[in-house]
Amino acid sequence: MYSHRPVLLDEALAGLAIRPDGIYVDGTFGRGGHSGAILEQLSDAGALHALDRDPEAGQHAWKVFTGKTNFHFHAANFADLGRVALEAGIAGHIDGILLDLGVSSPQFDDAARGFSFQNDGPLDMRMDPSSGVSAADWLARADEAEIADVLYTLGEERNSRRIAKKIVESRVATPLKTTAQLAALIASVPGPRSFKIHPATRAFQALRIYVNGELSALESVLAAAPALLAPGGRLAVISFHSLEDRIVKRFLRDAEGTERDVLTGQRLNSDGAPQLKRVERRFPTEAETDANPRARSAVLRVAERTAGVVQ
């Protein structure tokens, strides 16, 4: 039933410390790999709420999990988890939240979605194709400085200015409509590059993150998570590149609090907001990266909500 095995699956399940009667959230349903594994560990008294903004993910969820009365799918961006939790009556009662960031394998492998240059397809990149602006439409109207800034900031692309200049020059005669067009244009631009990855890799990452507002969505869900978790509840986040991981690492560090009681030495949360205690950091095994090269850059960070004081 669950043919797709997500990255760091066993480690994520262990990090969530799943209780059979607990309430869990899979904020990135994808094609249900994590959700299916979580459901297998839940009794009828437990519940799983899954979110995804991709309409295809929603169709898959209802097809695969029909009849699962303890499974609830929400067609929503995980940035809206606070609203979803309030409407579902689970805010403050969630025992575990899982976030598997980035693009799911089915999205990446479907040329029609435009996430990859491995197979030619429309230059779209939207996780929800029914809303927002596609990568092609944005590149057709953004100015050179804005394109360069996105490529450098979100893709750490050292050749960002030259690529942006080439895009603006070329689109006058030939609008960029496909992934192969854009990849070929980027490859034709001289400048510094890594020989370990395709010249278009960083630019495609940057455009995808920008088009989908991925970093702002991540910041929103992280800010909401502590108050949504029950005391002792776990937050598990799998990230795949340094931009995501820096945001997660910084958030978890700050969520532990900085002030200490002068007598006990305990860290205190002066504003009364819930705190998180960092539990562990895990990486894929060599066996997993051999079987799935996309797992190479993955890192899992797990934290636990405390009762307000971190020992």
C-alpha positions in Angstrom: 0.0 0.0 0.0 2.8 2.4 0.9 5.4 1.7 -1.9 7.2 5.0 -1.4 9.6 4.9 1.5 10.4 8.4 2.8 13.8 9.5 3.9 14.8 8.8 7.6 11.5 7.0 8.1 12.6 4.8 11.0 14.4 7.6 12.7 11.5 10.0 12.4 9.1 7.4 13.9 11.4 6.8 16.8 11.9 10.5 17.3 8.1 11.1 17.5 8.0 8.4 20.3 4.5 7.4 19.0 1.9 6.3 21.5 -1.0 4.2 20.1 -3.7 6.5 21.5 -1.9 9.8 20.7 -2.7 12.6 18.3 -0.2 13.2 15.5 0.2 15.6 12.6 2.0 14.9 9.3 2.4 18.4 7.9 3.8 17.2 4.6 1.6 14.2 3.5 3.1 13.9 0.0 2.2 10.4 -1.0 1.5 9.1 2.5 4.7 7.3 3.3 5.1 8.8 6.8 1.4 8.9 7.3 1.0 5.2 6.5 3.8 4.2 8.9 2.4 6.4 11.7 -1.1 5.0 11.3 0.2 1.5 11.6 1.4 2.3 15.1 -1.9 3.9 16.2 -4.9 2.2 17.7 -8.5 3.3 17.0 -8.1 5.7 20.0 -5.3 7.5 18.2 -5.6 10.0 15.4 -3.5 11.3 12.5 -4.1 14.7 10.8 -2.3 15.1 7.5 -1.8 18.4 5.6 -0.7 19.0 2.0 -1.5 21.8 -0.5 -0.9 19.6 -3.5 -4.3 18.6 -5.0 -2.8 15.3 -6.2 -1.7 14.5 -2.6 -5.3 15.0 -1.5 -6.6 12.6 -4.1 -4.1 10.0 -3.1 -4.9 10.4 0.6 -8.6 9.7 0.1 -7.8 6.8 -2.3 -5.3 5.1 0.0 -6.8 5.8 3.4 -10.5 5.4 2.7 -12.1 3.7 5.7 -9.5 4.9 8.2 -11.7 6.7 10.7 -8.7 7.9 12.6 -7.2 9.6 9.6 -8.1 13.2 8.7 -6.8 15.0 5.6 -6.6 18.8 5.4 -6.0 20.5 2.0 -3.7 23.2 3.4 -0.2 24.5 3.6 1.5 23.5 6.8 2.0 27.3 7.4 -1.8 27.1 8.3 -1.3 24.4 10.9 -2.4 26.7 13.7 -5.7 27.4 12.1 -6.2 23.7 11.1 -5.5 22.6 14.7 -7.9 25.1 16.2 -10.7 24.1 13.8 -10.0 20.4 14.5 -10.0 20.9 18.2 -6.5 19.5 18.7 -4.5 22.7 19.5 -2.5 22.0 22.6 -3.2 18.3 22.5 -0.9 17.1 19.7 1.6 14.5 20.7 3.8 14.8 17.6 4.2 17.0 14.5 6.3 15.7 11.6 7.6 18.0 8.8 9.4 16.5 5.8 10.5 19.6 3.9 11.0 20.2 0.2 9.6 18.4 -2.8 8.2 14.9 -2.5 9.7 12.3 -4.9 6.4 11.9 -6.9 6.3 15.7 -7.5 10.0 15.7 -8.4 9.7 12.8 -10.8 6.6 14.1 -12.6 7.9 16.2 -15.6 4.6 18.0 -15.8 5.1 19.7 -12.5 8.3 21.4 -13.6 10.4 20.8 -10.5 13.3 19.1 -12.3 15.3 19.6 -15.4 16.0 15.8 -15.7 13.0 15.5 -18.0 11.6 18.4 -20.0 8.3 19.9 -18.9 6.4 23.1 -18.3 8.3 25.6 -16.1 5.7 25.6 -13.3 7.2 24.5 -9.9 4.1 25.3 -7.9 3.2 22.8 -5.2 -0.4 23.8 -5.7 -0.8 24.4 -9.5 -4.2 26.0 -8.9 -2.9 29.0 -7.1 0.0 31.5 -7.2 2.4 32.4 -10.0 4.4 29.8 -11.9 8.1 30.1 -12.3 7.7 30.8 -16.0 5.3 33.7 -15.4 7.5 35.2 -12.6 10.7 35.0 -14.8 8.8 36.7 -17.6 8.1 39.8 -15.6 10.7 40.0 -12.7 13.5 42.5 -13.2 17.1 41.5 -13.4 18.1 42.6 -9.9 15.1 40.7 -8.4 16.0 37.5 -10.2 19.6 37.7 -9.2 18.7 38.3 -5.6 16.4 35.2 -5.5 19.1 33.0 -7.1 21.8 34.2 -4.8 19.7 34.3 -1.5 17.7 31.1 -2.0 20.0 29.0 -4.1 23.4 30.3 -3.0 24.1 30.6 -6.7 27.5 32.4 -7.2 26.7 33.0 -10.9 23.4 34.7 -10.1 24.0 38.1 -11.7 25.2 36.6 -15.0 22.3 34.1 -15.1 19.7 36.9 -14.3 21.2 39.1 -17.1 21.0 36.2 -19.6 17.4 35.5 -18.6 16.3 39.1 -19.1 18.1 39.4 -22.4 16.8 36.1 -23.8 13.2 36.4 -22.8 12.6 39.3 -25.2 12.9 37.0 -28.2 12.2 33.6 -26.6 10.0 33.4 -23.4 11.1 30.7 -21.0 8.4 28.1 -21.0 10.1 24.8 -20.2 12.5 23.3 -17.7 14.9 22.2 -20.5 15.0 25.8 -21.9 15.9 27.2 -18.5 18.5 24.5 -17.7 20.2 25.0 -21.1 20.3 28.8 -20.7 21.9 28.5 -17.3 24.4 25.9 -18.5 25.4 28.3 -21.3 26.3 31.1 -18.9 30.1 31.3 -18.1 31.2 31.7 -14.5 32.1 29.9 -11.3 30.3 26.5 -10.8 30.6 23.2 -9.0 31.5 20.1 -11.1 29.6 17.9 -8.6 26.2 19.1 -9.6 24.4 20.3 -12.7 24.8 24.0 -13.4 21.1 24.6 -13.1 20.6 22.8 -9.7 21.0 25.8 -7.4 18.8 28.1 -9.6 16.0 25.5 -9.8 16.1 25.2 -6.0 16.0 28.9 -5.6 13.0 29.4 -7.9 11.1 26.5 -6.3 11.6 27.9 -2.9 10.6 31.4 -4.0 7.5 30.4 -6.0 6.2 28.4 -3.1 7.2 30.7 -0.3 8.8 27.7 1.4 11.0 29.5 4.0 8.3 31.8 5.2 5.9 28.8 5.5 8.5 27.0 7.6 9.0 29.9 9.9 5.2 30.2 10.4 4.7 26.5 11.3 7.7 26.5 13.6 6.4 29.5 15.5 3.0 27.9 16.0 4.3 24.4 16.9 5.2 24.8 20.6 1.7 26.0 21.6 0.0 23.3 19.5 1.9 20.4 21.1 0.8 18.8 24.4 3.4 18.8 27.2 5.9 16.1 26.2 4.8 16.3 22.6 7.5 15.9 19.9 8.4 18.1 16.9 10.4 16.2 14.2 11.7 18.1 11.1 13.6 16.7 8.2 15.4 19.2 6.1 17.4 18.8 2.9 19.5 22.0 2.5 21.3 24.5 4.6 18.7 27.3 4.3 16.0 25.1 5.8 18.2 23.5 8.4 19.6 26.9 9.6 16.0 28.1 10.2 15.1 24.9 12.1 18.4 24.9 14.2 18.0 28.6 15.1 14.4 28.2 16.1 15.0 25.2 18.3 17.9 26.9 20.0 15.8 30.0 20.7 12.8 27.9 21.8 14.9 26.5 24.6 15.0 29.9 26.3 17.9 32.1 27.3 17.1 33.3 30.8 18.1 31.2 33.8 16.9 31.2 37.4 19.7 32.7 39.5 19.2 30.1 42.3 18.5 26.8 40.4 20.2 27.5 37.1 17.2 26.3 35.2 16.3 28.0 31.9 13.0 29.9 32.2 10.5 31.1 29.7 9.8 34.6 30.9 6.8 35.3 28.7 5.0 32.1 29.6 5.1 30.6 26.1 5.8 26.8 25.8 9.4 25.8 25.4 11.1 23.1 23.4 13.9 20.9 24.5 16.2 19.6 21.8 16.3 15.8 21.8 18.4 14.5 19.0 19.8 15.0 15.5 20.0 12.1 13.0 21.4 11.5 9.6 20.7 8.8 7.0 22.7 5.6 7.2 25.1 4.7 4.5 22.7 1.9 3.4 19.9 4.4 3.0 22.0 6.9 0.9 23.2 4.0 -1.3 19.6 3.0 -1.9 18.3 6.6 -2.3 20.9 9.2 -3.3 18.4 12.0 -2.6 18.7 11.2 1.1 22.4 12.3 1.2 21.7 15.8 2.4 18.9 15.0 4.8 19.0 15.8 8.5 16.4 15.1 11.2 16.1 17.3 14.2 13.7 16.4 17.1 12.6 18.5 20.0 10.1 18.0 22.8 7.7 20.4 24.4 8.4 20.9 28.1 6.1 22.1 30.9 7.8 25.5 30.8 11.1 24.8 32.3 14.1 23.0 30.7 16.2 21.1 33.2 
